[in-house]
Amino acid sequence: MAMELWYNLVDLLPFEWAVPGKMLFMKNALLAVLLLAPIFGMLGTMIVNRQMAFFSDALGHGAFTGIVIGGLAGFLQPLWSAIAFSIVFSVGISVVHHKTRMSSDTIIGVFSSSAVAAGIFLATAGGKSFARLNSYLVGSILSITPSEIAVIAIILVVVLLYWLLFFNRLLFASINQVLARSRGVPTFWLETLFSVAIAVLVTVSMSWIGLLVINSFLVLPAAAARNVARNQRQYHMIAVSISLISGVSGLIVSYYTETASGATIVLITAATFLATLFMRRRRA
């Protein structure tokens, strides 16, 4: 029922693919982008605040290894094994970071390189071809199904609730972790929960967006918004707006240019970042 209503709305758009009863893959992809963009925009702001860009990229490597493990285990849906592995992977990074004095970059680098090496090793063991996993590297949002869109909608609701409940404390911890801990803020659990949220998002989106560019979806909108925002409210609104505009325009452009949707969206977002960087320098 909900999808039929969506199709009827899209049919009003002035595009050749917005034809009643046809090109449903484009209509599904457009709805997916509209749901994914706010998630990436919101979570990306905290990733940039906490200087975790490398971390979100590492989670993609962990998700890739989880996909390989799930495939070897014979799971019909290796995505669930990838989610489980990514959660364990993200929690492992958080635990090691809090238990040692090693820099976060070093810890993430060790986990990331180990995970991707393990994934490639397992995928090619016995002379097997790596080509079957290429779809996860590039991704294709045009292949998304209505049931997968429902999963994205659930994730969006969960992320909104998480933001409403924990944002202030998470922001406090990102500014001064020691002070936040002294005020009774459970910094470890907040960071771990945030890491798990990023892990699930990256893993679920990997097959649609592509492992090679998914980190850019998280970082670029927030980085661009940070160049021009004057406060936290503006920061979030601009980041989500850039994510939405880049996502929708990138999807449409990729249709007419016959290019990968994920890469096209990232290029448009990167151009937006450069424009905001120029605006920031002029304002300064």
C-alpha positions in Angstrom: 0.0 0.0 0.0 2.7 2.4 1.0 4.8 1.6 -2.1 1.8 2.0 -4.4 1.2 5.5 -2.9 4.9 6.3 -3.5 4.8 5.1 -7.1 1.7 7.3 -7.8 3.5 10.3 -6.4 6.7 9.7 -8.4 4.6 9.3 -11.6 3.9 13.0 -11.3 7.6 13.9 -11.8 8.7 15.3 -15.2 11.2 12.4 -16.0 11.0 9.8 -18.7 11.4 7.1 -16.0 8.5 8.4 -14.0 6.0 6.5 -16.1 3.1 4.6 -14.4 3.8 0.9 -14.0 7.4 1.1 -15.4 10.9 1.7 -14.3 10.1 0.7 -10.7 13.8 0.2 -10.0 14.4 3.9 -10.3 11.4 4.7 -8.1 12.6 2.3 -5.5 16.1 3.8 -5.7 14.8 7.3 -5.3 12.9 6.4 -2.1 15.9 4.6 -0.7 18.0 7.7 -1.3 15.5 9.9 0.5 15.6 7.6 3.5 19.3 6.9 3.5 20.4 10.5 3.1 19.1 11.8 6.5 20.8 8.9 8.2 24.1 9.5 6.6 23.8 13.2 7.1 23.1 13.0 10.9 25.6 10.3 11.8 28.2 11.9 9.6 28.1 15.1 11.7 29.3 13.2 14.7 31.9 11.2 12.7 33.4 14.5 11.6 33.2 16.0 15.1 35.0 13.0 16.6 37.5 12.7 13.7 36.3 9.2 13.0 36.5 9.2 9.2 39.1 6.5 9.1 36.9 4.4 11.5 33.9 4.3 9.3 36.1 3.2 6.4 37.5 0.4 8.5 34.0 -0.8 9.3 33.4 -1.3 5.6 36.4 -3.6 5.5 35.0 -5.5 8.5 31.6 -5.8 6.8 33.3 -7.1 3.6 35.0 -9.9 5.7 31.7 -10.7 7.3 30.1 -11.1 3.8 32.9 -13.6 2.9 32.5 -15.5 6.1 28.7 -15.8 5.6 29.2 -17.0 2.1 31.6 -19.7 3.1 29.3 -20.8 5.9 26.6 -21.3 3.4 24.2 -18.6 4.6 21.6 -17.7 2.0 21.7 -14.1 3.4 25.4 -13.4 4.2 24.3 -9.8 5.1 23.3 -11.0 8.6 26.7 -12.6 9.2 28.3 -9.3 7.9 26.3 -7.3 10.4 27.2 -9.6 13.3 30.9 -9.5 12.3 30.9 -5.7 11.9 29.3 -5.2 15.3 32.0 -7.4 16.9 34.6 -5.6 14.9 33.4 -2.1 16.0 33.1 -3.2 19.7 36.6 -4.7 19.5 38.1 -1.4 18.3 36.3 0.5 21.1 37.5 -1.9 23.8 41.1 -1.8 22.6 41.0 2.0 22.3 39.8 2.4 25.9 42.0 -0.3 27.4 45.3 0.8 25.8 47.1 4.1 25.3 47.6 3.5 21.6 46.4 6.2 19.2 43.0 5.6 17.6 44.5 5.8 14.1 47.0 3.0 14.9 44.3 0.8 16.4 41.9 1.4 13.5 44.7 0.8 11.0 45.6 -2.5 12.5 42.0 -3.7 12.6 41.2 -2.4 9.1 44.2 -3.9 7.3 43.7 -7.2 9.2 40.0 -7.4 8.3 40.4 -6.7 4.6 43.4 -9.0 4.3 41.4 -11.8 6.0 38.5 -11.2 3.7 40.6 -11.4 0.5 42.4 -14.4 1.8 39.2 -16.3 2.5 37.5 -15.2 -0.7 40.4 -16.4 -2.8 41.3 -19.6 -0.8 41.5 -22.6 -3.0 41.9 -20.5 -6.2 38.4 -19.1 -6.1 37.6 -16.0 -8.1 37.2 -12.7 -6.4 34.9 -11.4 -9.1 31.8 -12.5 -7.4 32.4 -9.9 -4.7 32.9 -7.0 -7.0 29.2 -6.0 -6.6 30.0 -5.1 -2.9 32.9 -2.9 -4.0 30.9 -0.8 -6.4 27.3 -1.3 -5.3 24.1 -0.7 -7.1 21.2 1.2 -5.4 19.1 0.4 -8.5 18.9 -3.2 -7.3 17.2 -2.3 -4.0 13.9 -4.0 -3.3 10.8 -2.8 -1.4 11.5 -5.1 1.6 15.0 -3.6 1.8 13.5 -0.1 1.7 11.4 -1.1 4.7 14.6 -2.1 6.6 16.1 1.4 5.8 12.9 3.0 7.1 13.3 1.1 10.4 16.9 2.1 10.7 16.0 5.8 10.1 13.4 5.6 13.0 16.0 4.0 15.3 18.6 6.6 14.4 16.2 9.5 15.0 15.3 8.0 18.5 19.0 7.5 19.3 19.7 11.1 18.3 16.9 12.5 20.5 18.0 10.5 23.5 21.8 10.6 23.4 23.0 13.4 21.1 23.8 15.9 23.8 25.8 13.5 25.9 27.6 12.1 22.8 28.5 15.7 21.8 29.7 16.5 25.3 32.0 13.4 25.2 33.3 14.3 21.8 34.3 17.8 23.0 36.0 16.7 26.3 35.9 13.0 27.2 37.6 13.4 30.5 35.2 16.1 31.7 32.2 14.2 30.4 33.3 11.1 32.3 33.8 13.2 35.5 30.2 14.4 35.1 28.9 10.9 35.0 28.5 10.5 31.3 29.1 6.8 30.3 31.5 7.7 27.5 32.5 4.1 26.7 29.0 2.8 26.3 27.9 5.9 24.3 30.9 5.5 22.0 30.3 1.8 21.6 26.6 2.2 20.8 27.5 4.9 18.3 30.1 2.6 16.7 27.6 -0.2 16.5 25.1 2.2 14.7 27.7 3.1 12.2 28.7 -0.6 11.7 25.1 -1.6 11.0 24.5 1.3 8.6 27.7 0.7 6.6 27.1 -3.0 6.4 23.4 -2.7 5.3 24.2 0.0 2.7 27.3 -1.6 1.3 25.7 -3.6 -1.5 23.7 -0.6 -2.6 26.3 2.2 -2.4 29.6 0.3 -2.7 32.4 -0.3 -0.2 34.8 1.9 -2.2 32.8 5.1 -1.7 30.5 4.5 1.3 32.8 6.4 3.6 32.4 9.5 1.5 28.7 9.3 2.0 29.2 9.8 5.7 32.1 12.3 5.7 31.5 14.7 2.8 28.1 16.1 3.6 29.1 16.8 7.2 32.5 18.2 6.2 30.8 20.5 3.7 28.2 21.6 6.3 30.9 22.3 8.8 32.5 24.8 6.4 29.4 27.1 6.5 27.4 26.3 9.6 27.4 28.7 12.6 25.9 26.4 15.2 25.0 22.8 15.8 21.4 23.2 14.5 22.6 24.7 11.2 25.3 22.0 11.1 22.8 19.2 11.1 20.3 20.8 8.9 22.9 21.7 6.2 24.5 18.3 6.4 21.2 16.5 5.9 20.2 18.9 3.1 23.5 18.4 1.3 23.1 14.7 1.6 19.6 14.7 0.3 20.3 17.1 -2.6 23.5 15.3 -3.6 21.8 11.9 -3.3 18.7 12.7 -5.5 20.7 14.7 -8.1 23.4 12.1 -8.3 20.9 9.3 -8.8 19.2 11.2 -11.6 22.4 12.2 -13.3 23.7 8.6 -13.1 20.6 7.4 -14.9 21.1 9.7 -17.9 24.9 9.3 -17.9 24.8 5.5 -17.3 27.3 5.7 -14.5 27.5 4.1 -11.1 25.0 5.8 -8.8 27.3 5.8 -5.7 30.3 7.3 -7.5 28.1 10.0 -9.1 26.5 11.0 -5.9 30.0 11.2 -4.2 31.3 13.4 -7.0 28.4 15.8 -6.6 28.9 15.9 -2.9 32.7 16.5 -3.3 31.9 19.4 -5.6 29.6 20.8 -2.9 32.3 20.5 -0.3 34.8 22.4 -2.5 32.1 25.1 -3.0 31.5 25.5 0.7 35.3 25.5 1.3 35.6 28.5 -1.0 32.7 30.2 0.8 34.4 29.6 4.1 37.6 31.2 2.9 35.8 34.2 1.5 33.9 34.6 4.8 37.2 34.4 6.7 
